[in-house]
Amino acid sequence: MRRFWARTRLRNTALGVLVAVVAGGGWLTLRDGGGSGGSGHLAENRSQVQRACKGALPARELSGLVPGDSPGRVREYGTMLDPGRQSRSLLDCTLDWGDGRRIAVHAEALLSEVPQKLRADELAGLGGPHLYAAPGITGQYGPHGGWLVTECLGGLRGRARETTDLYVTATVAPGTDRGWDRSALTTLRTAVHVANTITREQGCGGDPLPRPESIVAVSDDDGRGRSQRSCDWIGVAGSLPVAEGAWTTVGDQQDSPVLNACESHWTEGEDPGRPERWEVSGVSAASWSGALGRSAYDEYEGSGAVPGWDLPAGGERPGSSGDEEIDGAASDPRLALWARSVCDGGPTYHRVSVSPEIGVVGRVVLKRADRERLSQTARTVLDRYLAAEHGWPRTAHCRDTTLLGEVEEWH
């Protein structure tokens, strides 16, 4: 009889381990089985994921990440849950199991700015590694989670007024290292599922966002970024008056109808010599439509990098009509040119910039002729960007372009 009970305990223990591994998917823990000494919260926690956040979470997608060793705690609010209560959020929901394990989503009707970094270099992956995009989704995944922006054709019912722009963020923290690419895919799928649930509940109309089947790393392991077809116009040999040699071009990877960013920098050619002083060794181009356009312009304006922001009362910067002394140690000096168009995504801001080679530390004189060449190059860059066959402005059917002015980003 003693041997019988020993064999029975052994079989039950083995069964508990097998159930934990199969049911837990990517979350391997021996405490999920009720007969293995754990607290047995797995079934209730998974049911909680289905119920929470007004049913907006992709429960099947997230089921393998839900632990069973502690009960989940839910915090949720927003006008989707309580229409009679004023809130900027349509939905703000967090499930927390402790030890850094949580799922958090936030959705709001955009009445002002997109609270994300929208500068060209950030979007193109030059801000660092671990930045991912899902082609066809306007948004990205980074070290702090994922975000996206989508349109509600029928209008979202916000706190102050209706708007057609929906902003969603998501954070999926399983408490274990699953790899940046897997975390990015799960997080962006969660954000898309939340966005589609909200637009359906709000009666927005239109097609739902596609569920991402894969993600693309915007930047490589060195944070240098990756190229995309909409930026190929930069690399056409002899098409731009820039320094000769090899160039590295990167892009934002989103394939978005309302957003685009390209960055390109001189690297070296067969002759590793540096470009001459005041030759262009860097080129940038970016476009933002609708709410993204307002947000990007405001972000640049916050650092004084929009036309006319810090001009004196006379309307000209000192030295603009002749030679000008600037600091050769200025961080990434650029001459930027802004324009505005009407594109498929609505009113759109374009910004192109050229970076001159300085090569010295200390004060250096920018002669009027060199300044004029930089201005001409910036205009050439804008013209090529707007006219490129596979460039973003052509695919977005931009028209009625108006120049807004230049910004010297070396002061």
Secondary structure, 3 states (H helix, E strand, C coil): CHHHHHHHHHHHHHHHHHHHHHHHCCCCCCCCCHHHCCCCCHHHHHHHHHHCHHHCCCHHHHHHHCCCCCCCEEEEECCCCCCCCCCCEEEEEEEEEECCEEEEEEEEECCCCCCCCCCHHHHCCCCCCCCEECCCCCEEEECCEEEEEEEEEEEEECCCCEEEEEEEEEEEECCCCCCHHHHHHHHHHHHHHHHHHHHHHCCCCCCCCCCCCCCEECCCCCCCCCCCHHHHHHHCCCCCCCCCCCEEEEECCCCCCCEEEEEEEECCCCCCCCCCCCCEEEEEEEEEEHHHHHHHHHHHHHCCCCCCCCCCCCCCCCCCCCCEEEECCCCCCEEEEEEEEEECCEEEEEEEEEEECCCCCCEEEECHHHHHHHHHHHHHHHHHHHHCCCCHHHHCCCEEEEEEEEEEECC
